[in-house]
Amino acid sequence: MYATMRDGSGLAAARAIAAQQRAANLELGQLPVLEEQVCAEAGLWAPDAARRAIVQAGGDVPRAVSLLKVWAATLPHLDSCPVAEPDIRIARRVSSAYQDIPGGQWLGYAPDLAPRILSWDDDPDDLGESEVVARVESIEADAPPRASVPRARDLLEGLALRPEPDDGDGLDPAASMPVPPLDRATRSGILASGETAGLVTLASLILGRRREAVLAELTVNAVSVRVPHPRTGKPCVVAQLPVVEAEAIIDADVDGAPGFAVGWGASMGSIERRAISLALIDAAIQADGELDESIPLDEQTVVGATDGSANNGFVEHLRLPHYASFASYVAQARAGRRGDDT
């Protein structure tokens, strides 16, 4: 599937780690992906607390999220330091826009390769590849830091791009009640804890109205969080958590000619469709202003928006190679701009 993917032994090792984790999860009755979803939607990384909330809520995810948020509100809060690139280590990296990217692509543990066959065998070794991603503590120490790996978006140099808005300082949604209009950082922070199905539905509606949409880069990372030491003030690591980061490219009008907009999204945990959806929403806002393009609520749109399986697949298919189609669209866009210049 990925002709340029390397490290077959690394992929085998990642699958072995996932199998070990899966066995431990079955013994403990854990649901790690669901725990990650509850953490992401609550805006708090606390898998053990999320597990308790899921059990107490009887599996009702919105109620579990609410329980986790209320519990977090009772805890003391510390201001963390901004995350620096040396504190980010990459466990998985793919691009659907370019076959060859600086630093290369690697699958790590790839949920898109998991078989979709329901197993009735309780032996974890016979369950096949589940969508369990190894926890951050299983990420090898030699995983490259983000600072040492060039960003794939650097390959977009020379294309007509929509100018990215200033991020702004950003407000903490847990400490204030942000009121629109919002700067990009504040909006991204609020959306990052959005309901997963809602984000995916918005992204699928956006995808259905674009001529081109690909992923410049998708990474699953282990991120170290630092806070100032209470005595010395020196930043020290207090936690490590998984974060998915995505940069999406969509078609956009740039100065009256074909061009592109690049959106960014990040989400706690390893649920990739969340970050992909956030990146698509960010790109669409840049391309269309305030998403002012009307979406008719006709029968087809309403029925399609409620088809969760189809929407998930529609968004997640962006992880697969689109090298030829993206190269073709880039050529068309450049030809269109040359024609406008003449």
MARMAR-672280 format. One line per field, with one value per residue (C-alpha): x, z, y. Coordinates in Angstrom, 2 decimals, m for minus. Example, Ala and Ser with C-alpha at 12.3 -4.5 7.8 and 13.67 -1.06 7.14 Angstrom:
2
c1 (12.30;13.67) .
c3 (7.80;7.14) .
c2 (m4.50;m1.06) .
***
This chain:
342
c1 (0.00;2.75;5.53;7.95;7.28;10.35;11.22;9.20;10.73;9.57;6.00;6.18;7.48;4.68;2.11;3.69;3.47;m0.18;m0.92;0.64;m1.34;m4.52;m4.01;m3.53;m6.62;m8.76;m7.54;m8.33;m11.57;m10.25;m11.44;m8.44;m9.78;m13.04;m11.05;m9.02;m12.20;m13.65;m10.35;m10.19;m13.78;m13.31;m10.08;m8.26;m5.76;m6.66;m7.37;m7.89;m10.47;m12.08;m12.46;m14.25;m16.48;m17.42;m18.36;m20.30;m22.14;m23.00;m21.17;m23.00;m20.10;m21.56;m22.36;m18.88;m17.37;m19.52;m18.44;m14.79;m15.17;m16.88;m14.20;m11.43;m13.05;m12.54;m8.79;m6.08;m4.79;m1.20;m0.08;2.00;4.82;4.27;5.19;8.48;9.32;12.14;9.46;7.51;8.52;6.94;5.65;3.74;3.97;2.19;1.43;m1.24;m0.11;3.51;5.12;8.57;8.70;11.79;12.53;10.40;7.08;6.57;3.42;4.11;0.98;m1.53;m5.21;m6.21;m4.66;m6.75;m9.14;m12.84;m13.86;m15.72;m14.08;m15.89;m12.67;m11.67;m8.01;m6.30;m3.78;m6.62;m8.55;m6.57;m5.35;m7.68;m7.63;m5.60;m2.66;0.29;0.34;3.00;5.04;5.50;6.98;10.62;13.19;14.74;11.54;12.66;11.85;9.64;12.47;14.65;12.01;11.19;7.51;5.95;4.20;7.59;7.02;4.14;6.59;5.90;2.16;m0.45;m1.59;m4.16;m2.33;m2.72;m4.37;m2.52;m2.98;m3.42;m2.59;m5.58;m7.91;m8.27;m11.84;m11.70;m10.91;m13.16;m16.20;m14.84;m17.26;m17.05;m15.32;m12.50;m8.85;m7.52;m5.81;m8.94;m11.16;m8.74;m8.64;m12.42;m12.84;m10.11;m12.49;m15.48;m17.65;m15.97;m19.05;m19.85;m16.34;m16.37;m19.80;m18.67;m15.51;m17.44;m19.78;m16.73;m15.12;m18.26;m18.01;m14.29;m12.57;m9.37;m8.48;m5.36;m3.17;0.18;1.18;m0.36;1.67;0.98;3.24;4.34;4.30;6.05;4.27;6.33;5.42;7.68;9.24;7.61;11.01;13.43;11.01;12.85;10.49;10.22;8.33;5.22;3.35;3.57;0.56;m0.24;m1.30;m2.36;m1.42;m2.66;m2.18;m4.75;m4.66;m7.86;m8.60;m9.17;m9.46;m6.27;m6.46;m9.12;m7.21;m6.92;m4.86;m4.82;m5.53;m3.63;m5.41;m3.98;m5.53;m4.36;m6.17;m5.20;m5.00;m4.48;m7.88;m6.71;m10.09;m10.38;m7.19;m8.00;m11.46;m10.00;m7.48;m10.20;m12.42;m9.51;m8.63;m12.25;m12.52;m9.39;m10.64;m14.22;m13.95;m16.33;m17.66;m20.28;m20.88;m24.40;m25.01;m28.56;m30.32;m31.86;m32.71;m29.37;m27.35;m29.39;m29.29;m25.59;m24.72;m26.26;m24.38;m21.55;m19.75;m19.73;m18.59;m15.76;m14.59;m14.90;m12.67;m10.21;m9.65;m7.52;m4.74;m4.40;m2.15;m3.54;m0.21;m1.38;m4.64;m2.96;m0.13;m2.72;m4.68;m1.49;m0.69;m4.23;m4.04;m0.70;m1.98;m5.08;m2.99;m0.75;m3.86;m5.15;m1.79;m1.93) .
c3 (0.00;0.97;m1.49;0.39;3.87;5.54;8.55;8.17;11.41;13.14;12.02;13.32;16.65;16.86;16.24;18.96;21.41;20.45;21.00;24.48;25.30;23.98;26.24;29.27;28.34;28.16;31.56;33.14;31.27;29.69;26.55;25.72;22.57;24.32;27.28;24.90;23.31;26.70;27.68;24.43;24.66;28.31;27.53;30.24;29.96;32.77;31.34;34.77;35.72;32.29;32.82;36.10;34.47;31.64;34.14;36.33;33.29;32.11;28.83;28.09;26.57;26.90;30.56;31.14;29.59;31.87;34.93;33.99;33.41;36.77;38.54;36.83;37.90;41.54;41.12;41.54;38.24;37.26;34.24;31.98;29.74;25.98;24.40;22.52;19.50;21.34;23.78;20.93;19.70;16.58;16.65;13.34;10.31;6.95;4.09;1.48;m0.58;m1.29;m1.75;m0.70;2.22;4.10;6.89;5.28;6.18;8.65;9.66;13.29;14.40;11.62;12.60;8.93;8.34;11.04;9.69;10.09;11.20;14.45;16.50;19.04;20.46;23.88;23.33;22.70;20.40;18.11;18.06;15.14;14.94;17.03;16.91;20.09;19.74;22.05;24.95;25.05;27.59;24.90;22.38;21.91;23.22;19.77;18.26;16.50;18.07;16.06;15.93;13.92;11.27;8.61;8.14;4.97;4.44;3.43;0.10;m0.57;m1.15;m4.50;m4.46;m4.12;m0.51;1.51;4.16;7.57;10.18;13.31;16.01;18.78;22.41;22.90;25.89;28.25;27.77;31.28;32.81;30.79;28.52;25.07;22.95;19.13;17.15;18.29;17.36;15.74;18.87;21.00;18.33;17.86;21.62;21.90;18.87;20.14;22.91;20.59;20.36;18.05;15.96;15.55;14.33;11.88;10.54;9.92;8.23;5.99;4.91;4.10;2.14;0.09;m1.19;m2.01;m5.28;m3.52;0.04;1.17;4.24;4.02;7.18;9.96;13.04;16.26;18.92;22.51;24.09;27.35;29.42;31.64;34.49;36.38;39.47;42.55;44.06;41.21;38.49;36.09;33.73;34.65;33.00;34.92;32.33;28.92;26.69;23.11;20.71;17.06;14.80;11.24;8.48;5.68;2.28;0.48;m2.69;m2.22;m4.17;m3.84;m5.38;m7.82;m9.05;m8.01;m4.90;m1.57;2.13;4.80;8.03;11.28;14.01;17.08;19.54;22.74;22.36;19.22;17.49;14.14;12.68;15.36;14.27;10.57;11.13;13.06;10.28;7.61;9.58;10.10;6.40;5.36;7.63;5.98;2.49;2.91;5.56;8.36;6.66;5.11;2.23;2.79;3.21;2.19;4.64;1.91;2.30;0.97;3.27;6.37;5.76;4.94;8.00;10.31;8.79;11.30;9.69;6.27;7.68;9.65;6.57;4.41;6.76;7.52;3.85;3.66;5.32;2.15;m0.75;m3.01;m4.69;m8.31;m7.82;m5.75;m8.27;m11.04;m9.16;m8.41;m12.13;m12.96;m10.36;m11.67;m15.25;m14.15;m12.49;m15.57;m17.69;m15.44;m15.59;m19.36) .
c2 (0.00;2.43;1.77;4.02;2.63;1.24;m0.85;m4.04;m5.30;m2.10;m2.72;m6.30;m5.03;m2.47;m5.19;m7.33;m4.43;m3.88;m7.58;m7.45;m4.34;m5.97;m8.98;m6.73;m4.73;m7.87;m9.01;m5.66;m5.11;m1.91;m0.19;2.02;3.67;4.58;5.88;8.04;9.39;10.35;12.01;13.96;15.17;16.13;17.96;16.02;13.17;10.79;7.28;5.69;8.33;8.02;4.27;4.87;7.47;5.07;2.35;4.77;6.13;2.62;3.21;6.49;8.47;12.02;11.34;9.91;13.04;15.20;13.20;13.62;17.36;17.89;15.86;17.86;21.13;20.13;19.67;22.33;23.70;24.47;26.47;24.25;25.38;25.53;22.20;22.49;20.32;18.46;17.22;15.56;12.09;10.62;7.03;7.02;9.31;9.17;11.53;10.99;14.00;13.06;9.68;10.90;13.31;14.56;12.09;9.36;7.77;4.97;3.16;2.36;0.54;1.21;0.98;1.26;m2.19;m3.89;m6.56;m5.84;m9.31;m9.93;m12.68;m14.85;m16.27;m14.90;m15.76;m12.40;m14.06;m15.14;m11.87;m10.47;m6.87;m4.75;m0.98;m0.77;1.58;1.07;3.51;6.19;4.24;1.55;3.99;3.19;5.65;6.00;7.41;10.61;13.98;16.30;18.85;16.46;15.66;18.29;19.01;17.68;21.02;22.44;20.66;23.08;25.91;27.48;26.69;29.41;29.18;31.06;33.11;31.52;33.74;34.74;32.14;34.69;33.97;31.69;31.49;28.55;27.25;25.79;29.18;31.47;31.60;32.50;34.51;34.71;36.01;33.76;33.79;30.65;29.29;29.67;28.11;25.20;24.62;24.50;22.24;19.90;18.80;18.58;15.49;13.00;12.18;15.88;16.68;13.76;14.76;18.35;17.08;14.70;17.51;19.63;16.78;16.30;19.88;20.09;19.29;18.25;17.23;15.34;14.99;16.71;14.87;12.79;11.89;10.02;11.48;11.01;14.47;15.40;18.04;20.33;22.67;25.07;23.49;25.08;25.90;26.47;27.55;25.24;23.34;19.67;16.80;15.77;13.72;12.11;11.62;10.62;13.36;13.01;15.91;16.43;18.98;18.87;20.55;21.54;23.49;27.22;30.43;32.52;35.98;34.86;31.81;28.13;27.55;25.76;26.22;24.30;23.42;22.09;19.97;18.08;15.85;14.06;10.30;8.23;8.56;9.83;10.80;13.48;15.26;14.81;16.33;19.27;19.95;19.85;22.24;24.64;24.52;25.11;28.17;29.58;28.76;30.01;32.69;31.73;28.60;30.85;28.44;27.21;23.49;22.56;20.26;18.17;14.51;13.26;15.53;14.67;10.92;11.02;13.11;10.52;7.56;7.30;4.36;6.01;9.35;7.74;5.89;9.02;11.01;8.22;7.35;10.51;8.48;6.40;7.48;10.20;10.90;10.77;12.67;15.40;15.82;16.08;18.73;20.71;20.69;21.87;24.63;25.87;25.78;27.72;30.41;30.73;31.13;33.92;35.68;35.76) .
***
